[in-house]
Amino acid sequence: MRDFLPADKARRERVLSTIRSVYRLHGFDEIETPVMEDSSRLSAGLGGDNEKLAFGVLRRGLTVDDIRSATHGSELCDMGLRYDLTVPLARFYATNRAELAPVFRAIQIAPVWRAERPQKGRYRQFVQCDIDIIGEAGVLAEIELITATSSTLAELGITDATIRINDRRILFGLLDHFGFNDHESTLITIDKLDKVGVDGVVAELLERGASEQSVTSFADYLNSSTGPTPATRDGIFAALPAGVAPEAVESLAIIADAVADTANVQFDPFLVRGMGYYTGAIFEVAHPALGYSLGGGGRYDGMIGRFLGTEVPAVGFSLGFERLVDLVTLDDDSETDQAALVYDPAASLDEVLAHKRALVADGTRVRLVAKTKNIRAILTQLERDGYTRYAFVNPGEPLAWKTIDAAS
C-alpha cells in the first residue's frame, strides 16, 4: 500500500481519465460498488486462489470467548475487502437487474485489496480497470471487449502489446485428447509453463499421478508447438489436433477474424488464466518489456447465476492499472497554465486574494506561496509541481510575470 506525491497522483489521474474516456466511447457506463462484501460471497469459490488472499473484517461485538472458540480466523469475520471487481459486479447485477439494460456494459475503475507478498508489480492495494458485458451470449461481447481494450492501449501509446486469446473449452478438449482425467489440477500445472518450461510441467504432471502415456503425448505436442501464433482462422485450426472442441475453435476463429484489423491478437493454446470461474474465451495482455501480464479476462457465464438463481451470460476484461501506468508516457499539459503568486506575509490578503480570483476566473490554476529569503527553494518546489510562471505580489502594483526556471 503506497502513498503518491502530487506529481505521481496527477499522472495517475491523467492515465485513468484516458482509460475512462475510451471505455465510454465504446458504449460502457461506469458504476461503483462498496469496498466490502459479505465474507460468504467473497469465499463462495468464485475467486479462485484470490479468495485465500482476502482481507477479512472482524465482526463487531466479538468477545474473548468468541475468539477462543474459533477454529479458524474466518469464523470471526462477517465482511471482507474486495479482492477483485468481478465478484462485486455479479452481486451488483443480481441486485439491480431490473433497472439495467438487457445487455449491460459496465465500467469499474477502483482499488482492490489482496494480502500479497509485496514485490515488483504486486501490491496489497492496487487499482483495476474493468469492462464487462452482461447479457450477451454471442461472441459480439468478446469482440467489443477486445476492441475497446486495444483502443485504450493505443490511446495510451502502448503499441507493442499483444492480446493473447484462448478458450477454456479448448483447454479441456486438449486434456481429453491426451487422456488426462483431473482437468483442474492439470491446468494448474500447465499454467506454470512460462515459469518452469516443458520439462518442469512434465515432471509435475507425473508427480501428480498423470499417466505416463498422456504425459508423453502431451509433451510431444508441447515440444512441437511454436507457442502463440497470429490469431487467424487457419492459424487456430493448424495449432490444434483435429477434432478438439470444434464449437469453441469456431467461436475463437470468428472473434479473431472480427478484431484482426483493430487489435494485435495471438492465439495461445496454453493460455490458462487461473480463475476457475471462466467458462469460454479467455484473454491476456502481454508486453515484451514485462515478465507478467498487463491484464486479462474471459467469459464467466456461471457466476451471476450463483446470486440470481438464473443463468446470465457474462464476459469481462481487466487492465492492471499499476503495471500499465509505469509504461505510459503522457504529456504533462493537462493544465495549460499553472501560475504561482508569491506574496509577502505582511501584504494585504484582500489584494492577494483579488489577484487569485481574477486568475482562477480566467481558467488559470493558481498557488499562493508565502515569500521567504530562499526564493530558489520556492521556485524549485514550484517547478517540481508543474508550475510554469510566477509573480511577486507588490502592494498597488500590477503583476510582473516571470517564467519558472529554478536552475537559473
HELIX and SHEET records of a PDB file:
HELIX    1   1 PRO A    6  LEU A   25  1                                  20    
HELIX    2   2 SER A   39  LEU A   42  1                                   4    
HELIX    3   3 GLY A   48  LEU A   53  5                                   6    
HELIX    4   4 VAL A   64  SER A   69  1                                   6    
HELIX    5   5 GLY A   73  LEU A   76  5                                   4    
HELIX    6   6 THR A   86  ASN A   96  1                                  11    
HELIX    7   7 ARG A   97  GLU A   99  5                                   3    
HELIX    8   8 LEU A  140  GLU A  155  1                                  16    
HELIX    9   9 ARG A  168  PHE A  178  1                                  11    
HELIX   10  10 HIS A  183  ILE A  190  1                                   8    
HELIX   11  11 LEU A  193  GLU A  207  1                                  15    
HELIX   12  12 GLU A  212  SER A  224  1                                  13    
HELIX   13  13 ARG A  233  ALA A  239  1                                   7    
HELIX   14  14 PRO A  246  VAL A  259  1                                  14    
HELIX   15  15 MET A  303  LEU A  308  1                                   6    
HELIX   16  16 PHE A  321  VAL A  325  1                                   5    
HELIX   17  17 LEU A  349  ALA A  361  1                                  13    
HELIX   18  18 ILE A  375  ARG A  384  1                                  10    
SHEET    1   A 9 ASP A  29  GLU A  30  0                                        
SHEET    2   A 9 PHE A 104  TRP A 113  1                                        
SHEET    3   A 9 GLN A 125  ILE A 134 -1                                        
SHEET    4   A 9 ALA A 314  GLY A 320 -1                                        
SHEET    5   A 9 GLY A 295  ARG A 299 -1                                        
SHEET    6   A 9 ALA A 281  ALA A 286 -1                                        
SHEET    7   A 9 THR A 162  ASP A 167 -1                                        
SHEET    8   A 9 VAL A 265  PHE A 267  1                                        
SHEET    9   A 9 THR A 229  PRO A 230 -1                                        
SHEET    1   B 3 MET A  36  ASP A  38  0                                        
SHEET    2   B 3 CYS A  77  LEU A  81 -1                                        
SHEET    3   B 3 GLY A  56  LEU A  58 -1                                        
SHEET    1   C 4 ARG A 365  ALA A 370  0                                        
SHEET    2   C 4 GLN A 338  TYR A 343  1                                        
SHEET    3   C 4 ARG A 389  VAL A 393  1                                        
SHEET    4   C 4 LYS A 402  THR A 403 -1                                        
END                                                                             
